């Protein structure tokens, strides 16, 4: 037996490994299996160039657990090591400056392993003792056993070992006995080693026999050694890509399209990215891209490695130019990672352009699922946005698709207002907004369907791009003649007093729960148009919708009540009838108050004159305040009279409720009253 000390300048190496790698302690298995695969691949290479002339035999990596002995063993039949090689690669660790090291890397286990080449030593995160039993492939080599109990001391023994290769035996410590459980180990092997290029064997395959699960003689191979992304695109068929997607996501729907990445200059990159089916809740679809380094799983959290919008894609990226063990901050600043990120963006855009050019009908058929991804890309990545302008599609309510340029040509002069600005009309719900859509179509206008999760942000981006020459307006944002205003509208002929009276009449029948705010407005429209209907201001509604998905500084709008206009068509016979009835019933009652208000307002004006409030004498201020109170009280009395009329008028309540109902705003008790009133009117 030979004894020695590991070549370190401090005894702190093992406490550091135990303590500061603890949060990521499961990666020890990835590190050790990866080492075993490397040893196997090196032997294959030596054999291929004639430096190893022996039989390769069954080149597999085997993982075993022995709960009774408390061991987990990783075995390979690779190149093995001589005693000199163990001394060089295991015993001499370039490790110094413990205190500085601790401070710099205490929160980053991956950085510790990657920076100092401590992959093998990650075994001590879960072990009280580790043994290396190995025999080199070189002729005449003797088998040796290296053993270390977690201190800098180790022992060497010559032993008998029939075959080349290495066994790493971990004596699992008391705190980590779960790594002896079959389910735990199998889960980690599946996570990290699912696509390694050498068969990884863990136990035997099982089958059901006589009502129970029994082991067979067949090795249970964890991994697919030739996953689709490692093969050339020419070798693969459509079914192969779909089959690989099912291997990655067994319970997912079939993907829409895929991109096969295969780059060897100026960096190495392979992979397959899929466009998944996503309509809503796209946030939960993230972290579905798996990052590999030479087929070894690294992470499925790729933010910062690929652009934000590409995190919606599913699939695999594999690059030896992305180190296996590095910190996230390193990845985000590494020049190779940035080049890879830019390249993937370009490949995605190129693939979508290719699909648009050669399979437009198929693209249109899948557009409803695909557009959230493309819009997200255009909103978050300017380079992608510039490319996507050529293939992003707009869909109208008739189900027809157009590129941005095609649609601009389609609506042409017809959609330009009197100032020459192009107005895009859209709906967010074709059924609920049907009456407004029909009014637009009757005018010869085309209407887009913009019912996607990101559409409100997308149309705002298109407006910004137009630099004020185009705007998007929902069909219910205003009366039809004002949506695309061609000239001056007919003026309202009602007097101010008549408008004030009708405002009180109609306002009294509108909801007042604090969640909705209504403003009564007047338009002199066609007599055949609806007498009363509701519009919703484009700006305020859009700000509220954007705040729902954006938050932050937009919260101000999200907390405001929904704002609506109740538009009264003064040219409609029903409105003329209501106005006459109101004047007949309320005229004599409100006249005295009107005279008083006029008198008091004149007196108030005379008292104030052109003086500032601060220049008035206190007696004058008191008199003005008294007049204001009288005016306010008189107006309340007038309003009460108008409200009394509205309450008795079945037409007013019915018209308001019909307008609310057509916008899905009439609910609960108010809806019940409407139904009861409607029945009585039949």
N, C-alpha and C positions, 0 to 999 in steps of 0.2 A: 504493500500500500504506500502511496505517496501522498503527502499532505502539502498544502500551500495556502497562500492568501491571494484573494482576487486583487488585481492591480488597481486599487482605488486610493485616493488620497484622504478619504474620510470613511468612517464606519456608518455614515448616515444613509448610504444608498438604499438599504432595505427598508428602514422606516419611511423614507421618501416614497419608495414604490408602494408600500402598504397604505400610507396615509393619503398621498396626493393623487394616486391613480385610482383611489377607491371608488369614486363616482362612475368611472368607466371600467370597472374591474372585469366586466364580461368580455372585453376585447382580448383578454389573454388567449382565449381559444382561437380567435381569428389569427392572432400573431403566430401561434405555434403551428396551426394547420397550414398557414401560408408559408412558413419556413419549410415544412415537410414537402409542400408542393414545389417550392423552389428547388429543393434538393433533388426531387424526382425529375423536374424539367431539365436541370443541369446534366443529369445522367443521360437523358434522351439526347441532348445536344452533343455530349461527348461521344455517344454511340454513333450519331449521324455523321460526325466528322472523322470517325475511325479511331479516336483516342481510347475508347472503351470497346473491347472486342467480345466481351462476355454476353450471355443471354440476358435480355432485359426482364423477361418473365412478366409476372402480374404486377404492374406498377399502380398500386393503389395506396391511399393513405387511410389508415384504420384508426378509429377512435373507440376506446373501450373504457367502461367504468367498472369498478369493483367496489361495491358498497361495503363489503366485509373488510377488505384491506384498506378502504378509504382512499383509493387511488383512481386517478384519471390518466390514461395513457394515450399518447399520440405516436403512431408508428408509421414509418415509411421505408421503402426499399430504394432510396435514392443514393446519392454519392457517399453518404456517411462522412465520418471525420476520423482523422488520426489524433493521437494524443497531442501532437504538436499543433494541430489545427484547433483543437479545443482550447489549448493554452493561448493561442493567438486571438481567437474570435470570442471566447467566453470569459477567460480569466483576465484579460487586459482591457479594462473599460476606460475610455478616455473621459474621465469624470473628475471635475475639480470645482472649487469655489462653492461649497455646499450652501452657504447662507445666501449668496447672491442668486444661486440657482433656485433655491426654495422660493424666494420672493418673486422671481421672474415668472416661474412656471407653475405656481401653486394652484392656479385655477384651470390649468389646461393639461389634462392627462395626455392627450394626443401629441401635444408639443413636446412633452418629456420623452415619450417613446421615439417620435420621429427625429428629434433634434440630437439625441444621444445614442441612437441605435440600440435601444434597450428592449427590442421586441421580445427576445427570449426571456429577459428578466421580468416581463409582465407576469410570468408564471408565479412569481413570489407574491403577487397580490392576493392569491387564494390558497397558497401552499405553505406548509410548515417545513417541507423538505422537497427538493427536486433532484431527480436523477436523470443523467444522460447515459444511455447504453447505446454504443455506436461502433460500427465497423466500416472502414473506408472501402471504396470500390477498388483501390489500388492493390496491385498484386503484393502479397506478402504482408498485408496490413494485419495488425492484431486488434482484437476488440477491446475496448476500454469502457470503464464505468466511472462517470464523474458524479459526485454527490455533494450537495450543499444544503445546510439546514437554515439558511436565511441569515447567516453571518458571513463576513468576508472569508471565512475558512472553508476550504473544500478538500475532498479526498479523491485520489485517482486509484483505480484498481484495474489490473488486466483480468479479463474474463473470457469465457468461451461464448462465442456467438456464431452460429452457422452461416448466416447470410449477411450481406452488406446492408447498410441503412441505419436508421436511428430510431430509438424509442425514447420519448420524453415521458418520464413517470412523475406525476404530480401527487404528492401526499397532501390531500386537501385539508386545510385547517378547520377548526371547529366552527368558525364564523361563516364558513362558505360551503357547508355540507350540501346545500341545494345543487351544487355543481356535480354531485354524484347522482342526481335524479335523472332518469332516462328522458322524461319530458322536457326538462330544462336544457339538457345538452342537445337534444334533437332540435329544439327551437332555435338555439344559438347557431348550430351548424346550418340550419335552413336559412337563417337570416344572413350570415356572413359568408357562407361557403357554397351557396346554392348553384353557382355557375363556375366554380373553379375548374381548370382544365384537366385535372387528374381526379379519378373517382375517389370520393370520400365515403368510406364505409362506416356505418354505425350499427352494429348488431345485424340481425337477420330479418328478412322480410317475414311478415306475419300473415296468417290467413285464418278464416273461421272454419272450425272443424268440430263437429258434434256439439254445436252450441257455444263454443268458447274459442278464444283467440290463441293460436299456437304458432311457434316459430317454425320456419321452413329451413332448408339448407342453403337458401339463396341469400347472398349478401344484400343488405339494405343500403343501396347507394343513394346518398342524400342529394347528389348534384347532377345537373345536366352539363356534361363536359364540353359540349359544342352548342351553346345557345345561339339563337338566330343571328344576333348582332356580330358574332365572330366569323360568320360565313359571308361570302361575297353575294351582293344583291342578285347577280345573274343566276346563282344557284337556288334562289328562293322563289316560291310561288305565293300568290295571294293567301292561300290556305296556311302556308307556313307562318306568315306574319300574324294571321288571326290566331293560330294555334299558340304562338309564343305569347301573344297578349293574354290568352286564357291561362297560360302558365304563370304569368306575372300577377294577374288579377282574376282568379277563378270565378268570382261572382259578378264580374263587371259585364255591362252590355258590350256588344261588338263595337270597336272603335269606328270613327268616321273615315279617317285617312291615316296614313303613316308616312314617316320620313326615315330613310335608312342613311345614317351618317357613316362615311368611310373616307377619312382624310389621313394622309401620311406626311403632308408638308403644308405649312411650316411647323406643324405639331402633329402628334398622333392622336387621333380621335375616331372611335367607332361608337355605334349605338343605334338604337331604333326609338324614335319618338312617335307617339300616337296622339291623334286628336280624339279625346274621349267625348262621349255624349254628355254635354252639360247644358242645362237650361237655367236652373236656379241654384241658389246656395253654393256659388262657385268657391267660396272660401274653404269649405270642407273638402274640396277636391284637391287642394294643394298637397305638397309633399308626396307626390306619386311618382316622381322621377327618381330612379335609383342610380347613384353615382358609384362607379366601380373603378378600381385601378388594377389593370391586368386581371380582370375577372374576380377580384377580391372586393366584396362590398365595403364601401366607405361610409355612405350616409344616404338618407332619403330626404334630408333637409338641404335643398340646393339653392335657397335664396342667397344671392350674392355671387353664386357660381354661374347661374344663368339669369337672364333678365327676368324681372318680376312677372311679366305676363306669361313667360314660358313655364312658370311653375304650375300653370293650369294643364300642361301637357302630362301625359303618362309615358312611362317607358324607361329606357336604360341609356346612360352615357358612360363610356369607358375610355379612360385616357391615362397612360403611364406618365404623362406630363403633369398630372395632378397628383402630388405626393399622397401616399396612403395615410400618413399620420402628421397632420399639420393643423394649426388653429384656423378657425373661421376667419379671423382678421387677416391671416396670411393669404388664405384663398381669395379674399375679396380684393387684395392689393397686388396679387401675383400677376405679372404681365402675361404669362401663358394662359391663365384663367380668363383674363379679359379678352384675349384673342379668341379663345374657344367660345366665349359668350357671344362675341360679335359674329363669329362664323355661324353659330347655330341660328342666330336671328336671321342671317342672310339665307341660310338653307331653308328655314321655315317659310320665309317670304317667297323664295324661288319655287318651292314645292307648291305653295298655294297658287302662284301665278301659272305654274304648269298645269295644275288641275283645272283652273279657270279656262286656260287656252284649249285644253284637249277634252275636258269632261265637264263643261259648264252645266249641262243638264243635271248631272249627278251632284255638282256643287250646290245648285239651286235646290235640289231635292233635300239636301242635308243642311241647308242654310240656317234653319231655325235653331238647330243644335250647335252649329259652328260659329254663329255670329257673335256670341258673347266673348269667345276667345279672341276673335279678330278685333272687335271693338276695344277689348281690354288692352290688346297690344298697341292699338293706335292711340289710346289715351295715355299709355305709360312709356312708350318708346318711340321717339320721334323718327328715328331711322326706319323702323318698321312701318310707321304711319305713312311715310313718303312712298314706300313701296306698295303698301296695301291700298292706296288710293286708286290703283288700277284694277283691283279685283274685289274690293268691298262692295256689297250689293245693298240696294234699297228695295224693299218689297212694298207694293201698294195693296190696297184692300181687295183688289181683284186677283191677288196672288201672282202678279207678274213682277219679275225682277229686272233691275236696271243698275248699271254702274253709275257712279256720280256724274260722269259726263253724259251718259245716255239719258239720265233723268232730267238733267238740266236742259238738254235739247228737247225732250218730250214736253215739258211744261212751258218752255220758251216765253214768248211775250205774254201769253195768257195769264201767267202767274206774276207778272210784274205790276207793282202798284204805281200810283201816279208820279212817284219820285224815281221810278226806274229800278227799284229794288226788287229782287226775286223773293217771293214768299212761298215757302214749302208748307203745305197743309198736312197735318198728320193726326192720327187718332191713336190712343193708347188702349182703347177697348172698342172694337167695331160694333159690338152688340149694344153696350150701354150708351154709346155716343152716335147711334144710328141716325137719329133725326138731324143731327148737325152734319153728319157725313152726307145724307141725302140732300140737304140744302146746298152743300158745296157742289155735289155732282149735278144738281139741277142748274147750277151756274156754269157748268162745263169745266169745273176744276177737278184735278186728280188729288187723291188723298193717300198718304203713306201710312202703313201700319208700323207703329213704333212701340211695341209692347214688351220689349226686352228689358232685362234688369239694368243694363247700362245705357239704354237709349237716351235718357235725359242728359247724361254726361256727353254722350257721343254727338248729339245734335248741337250742344253748346260748343264743342270743339270745331264742328263744321262752320258754325257761325263766326267764330273767332278767325278761322282760316279765310273767310270771305271778306274780312276787314270791313264789315258794315254793309256789304252789297247784297247780302242774303240773310233771311231770318226764317226760323221755324215757328209756326203758330199752330196750336192744337185747335181743332175745328170748333170747339165749344168756348174758345177764348173771347169771342165777341160776336156781334151780329154779322151775318154773312157779308153784308156790303162793306163792313169795316175790316174783315179779315184780310182782304186784298183791296184796299181802298183805291178805286179808280178815279174818283172825283169828289166833289163836295156832296155830302148827304143832305137830304131834305131836312129843313129845320123843324123843330117841334113848335107847334102853334099854341100850346097851353101857356097860360099866364103863370107867373111865379106862384100866385096864390093857389091856382088849380093844382100845380105840381106838388106844392107843400101838402095840400089836402089829400091827394092820392098817395103821397109818400106815407102819411100817417095811416091811411086806410090799409094799404098793402103791408106795411112794416108790422102792423099789429098781428098779422096772421102768419108771420114767419117764425121759425124756431129761434129761441133765445136761451140756449143752454150753455153759452160761452165757448162751445167748440166750433161754432160757425158764425161768421160775421156777414151780414147781408147789406148791400147798398142798393136802393131802388133808383134805377136810371130810366130815361125816356128816349124812345126812338120813334121817328115818323116813318114807319115802314109801309109795305104794301098791305092793303086791307085783308088780303088772303093769307098773310103770314100769321103765325101764332100770336094770340093777344098778350100772353105773358110767358117768358121763358128765362132760363138761368144760364149765365155765362160765368167763366172763371178766369180771372186775370192770369195771363201767361207767365209773367215774371214771378209773381208771388207763388203760384202753384209750382212752378219749376224749382224755385229756391227751396220750397218745402220738400219736394221729392228728392232733390240732391242732398239735402241735409239728412235724409233718412239713411243714405248709404255712405255719406262722406263724414258727417259729424264734425268735430273740431269747431272751427269758426262759423260753421253753418248752423250750429245749434240754435242760434237766435231765431232763424226762420222756422225751424222745426217746432219750436215751442209756441209759435203764433197760431191763432185759430184759422181755420180754412176761410178764405175770403171769396164771396160770390157776389155777382150782380144779378138782381132781379130786374130784367128788362121789360118795360111796359110799352107795348106797341100802341101809340096814341091814335093811329089811324084805324084800328080795329073796331068794328061796331059794338062789341061787348064792352070795350073800355069806354067808348062814348056813352053807352047806356049807363054804366056804373057811375061815370062822372055826373051825368044828368040827375040820377037818383040821389047821389051824394049831395049835390047842390040843392035839390028839392027838399031833402030831409034835414040837412044840416045847415043850410044857408042862413035861415032866420036865427038858429041857435048860436052860430059862431059869429054872426055879424057884430053884436055888441062888443064881444071880446076883440074883434078885428079893429073896431073903431078905437077902443081904449088903447090897444097896442100901438096903433098909428100915432095917436095923440101923445102917448108916453115916450115913444121913440123920438118924436119931433122935439119934445121938451128936453129930453136927454141930450140930443144933439145941440140944442141952443145953449144948455148949461155948460157943456164941455167946450164948445167952440173949437178953436184950433190949438187950444192949450194942451201941454203934456199933463199926464195924470199927476205928476209930482208938483206941478205949479198950481193945482187947484186948491182952493180953501177947504178946510175940513168940513165946513157946513155944506159946501157944494158936493163934496165927495159923499157925504152922508145922504144927500138928496138923490144923487145918481144911483147910489146903492139901493135906495128905497124903490126907485123907478125900475131898476133891473129886477128886483124881486117881484114887483107887480107884473112886469112883462112876462117873466118866467112863469108865474102862476096862471096868467091869462092863456099862455100857450099850452100849459098843461090841461086847462079846461077845454080848449079847442081840441087838443089831441084826444081827450077822453070822449068827446062827442063823436069824433071820426072813428075811434075804436068801437064805440057802441054801434055805429052804423055798420062797420065791417063785420062785427059779430053777428048781426042779424041778416047780413047779405050772404045768401048761399053762393052767389056767383063769385064773390071775392075769395072766400075760403076755398071754393072748388078750383078756381084758376091757380091760386098759389099752390095748392096740394098737387095739382096736375103737373105743374112745373117742377116741384120737388120730386114727385114720383118718377118723372122721366129722367131724372139724374140720380136715381137710387138714394135719395136723401130723405124720403118719407118712411119712417119706421115706427114700430112700437104703437103707443097709444094714438099718435097722430094718424097713423095708417088705419087703425081701427075706426077712428072718427070719419075718415075720408070714405071708407067703404060703406059705413052706415049712412052718411049723407048722400053718397052716390045712389044707394038703393032707394032712398026717399025721393030722389029726383026722377026716377024712372016712371 
